[in-house]
Amino acid sequence: MFSIRTSLSRKLSLAITLLAVPIFIISLGLLFTQSRKMIRSEAEGRAAATLNATMQRLYSYITTIQTATNANSWLVTENLQPDSILNLTRAIVAMNSHIDGCSISMEPDFFPSIGRYYSAYTIREEHESFMTDSLTTVVERSYDYFSKVWYRTPRQLNAPCWVEYFDDANTLKVVLNGMIASYGMPIHLDNGNTVAVISTGVSLKRLSEIVSQEKPYPNSYYIMINGEGRYIIHPDSSRLFNETIFSGADMQQHPDIIALGHDMTSGGQGIMSMEIDGVPSIVTYQPVPGTSWSMALVCADSDILHGYHRMTYLLIPLIFFGLLFILLLCRRTVNHATRPLSQLLQKTQEIASGNMEVHIRRSKRQDAVGCLQNSFASMLQRLNFHMGSVRYTSEQARHRNEELANATQMAEEADRQKTIFIQNVTHQIRTPLNIIMGFAQVLGGHTGEEFDDEETKTIAQTMMHNAILLKRLVLMLFDSSETGLSEELKTRRLQTVSCNELANQCIADMTIQNTKAVINFHSEIADDFCINTSRLYMTRSIRELIYNAIKYSDGRNIWLRVVAGEPKESPKTIRFIVEDTGKGIDKADCEKIFKFFTKVDDLSEGLGLGLPLAKRHVQNLGGDLTLDPDYHDGCRFIIELPCK
């Protein structure tokens, strides 16, 4: 609301829209209402035309049956013999595909030699497995057929007529449970006496199929009632002969259905709008000529107005987009007149909010608006020049401050690492030196007679062990330096070294240094299998792995294995595998252990150089040192070298 108050263009757009919207909506409403009337009127005409066409088709069908019956009726009086009558029924059905069955029922005691009853009939039986129908001709069993509606009605009227009935015995073997429409005709002698009734029948299912061949809408359906209002054609077969059009209809609630039923049973015709089974529909009806039947076509409003309802779904988007179009058109027209001022206002507001990256283009207009825009453009250009200088100076200062902060942080980290390294080196050197110096003082202050051979041997072994530790520490420090790396790279690699001999030498060296350790050895290659490598750096790498295995386990279950790669007959690689049953290494620390000066546990002994140096030695020799992630009983380190 505030934006409308402060915007001239929006005020003008809103005023024009308020004038155009009512006219637009009223026009759409009138169009929509008139369309509904036109659709219903067209639907009524379409339903009436469809019903007329269906009625013509049905009338033609039943007329054919009537004509065939009338044309053959005189043959009955000419052949009043049982066998002739039996053959006549068969001939009538065979020559007229419209007829499903034909019966000729004689008057009581017409053939005294046969008995009171004689009724011959032929039925057409449909076989799904055959392309043609088969005919069955028999003499009907003796029963009181004189009371049946198909015999009684034409006999009483003494005139041809159509009747419909439900054949309990299903004598015609037709579907829809024996529901039959029959055209009956009394047969007279020349003296006027009635001798028989000829009856030709057709299944109501066939009539229903004929009627339902053409429908104006997908869900339209036909109903047909007799003179009593009873259903003889209906899509719900359970209602046939069981219900009338008046069944369940209340005078207060369903007056339209009552009116429809009375009009249909009295032979009327017309079009009515009503609810059939709770569904609003249009009902078109007319009588069937020559019968007491009346047929109606029911078209649901949902089918008739389907397109109309779809148009309803389009109405809301149409209104929305129509209003949007009107609004946009008004807005475009007004904005075109006020655009320069609006653009200048927007730019100055952005500048006022601190955004100096805005560009105001120069105008070619010579009026006050153009001069104002050009003045703002010049002012913004000068401001941007000064702001750019300040921004450049600030950016340079920020970069320098960031570089100084990073340098300070790196210096502090380097100083911390240096302090930790010096502390570790001091601790690692001080411990063995103190042991060696202590035993040296003991030996220097006493004569040899005060110690027996075993004690002297123990002191010597202890001093040797710590001397080896010092030597190992000095070698690692040297190897980690640039001088050590240069010397390693210059080392001759083409020495022929026996793999099993190299492994046994490493085991012997570590056994001398750690007399309590038990180092097991297993080899899958021959003793004369050799590779070209550096004995010195391979020895250092393998001994470092064995040293760690002894250090971080009980020292009793250490294995050194020599395994040939694939193919076994002529391997391309050789593996030295060192495994133990210690506490192992967490998965998160697997990559950390190969970094220089890094330890998994800061409180543990060592400088964090052993494994990184061993990996570097092996990589410089053309191989690699890895930790097996699938081994979970301790640690398993694998050195893999090329054989050539």
Salt bridges, closest charged atoms under 4 A:
ASP100 OD1 - ARG206 NH2 2.94
GLU107 OE2 - ARG155 NE 3.05
ASP109 OD2 - ARG116 NH1 3.52
GLU126 OE2 - ARG206 NH2 3.76
GLU209 OE2 - LYS205 NZ 3.67
GLU214 OE1 - ARG57 NH1 3.90
ASP236 OD2 - ARG239 NE 3.67
GLU243 OE1 - ARG239 NE 3.70
ASP277 OD1 - ARG239 NH2 3.20
ASP301 OD1 - ARG40 NH1 3.35
GLU357 OE2 - ARG391 NH2 3.67
ASP367 OD2 - ARG365 NH2 2.62
GLU395 OE2 - ARG398 NH2 2.33
GLU395 OE2 - HIS399 NE2 3.19
GLU402 OE2 - ARG398 NH1 2.48
GLU413 OE2 - ARG416 NH2 2.76
ASP415 OD1 - LYS418 NZ 3.65
GLU450 OE1 - HIS446 NE2 3.55
ASP479 OD2 - ARG540 NH1 2.75
ASP479 OD2 - HIS617 NE2 3.62
GLU488 OE1 - ARG616 NH2 3.11
GLU488 OE2 - HIS617 ND1 2.79
ASP509 OD2 - ARG543 NH1 3.22
GLU524 OE1 - LYS568 NZ 3.65
GLU544 OE2 - ARG472 NH2 2.69
GLU579 OE2 - ARG561 NH2 3.11
GLU579 OE1 - ARG636 NE 2.84
ASP624 OD1 - LYS615 NZ 3.05
ASP628 OD2 - ARG636 NH1 3.01
GLU640 OE2 - ARG575 NE 3.68
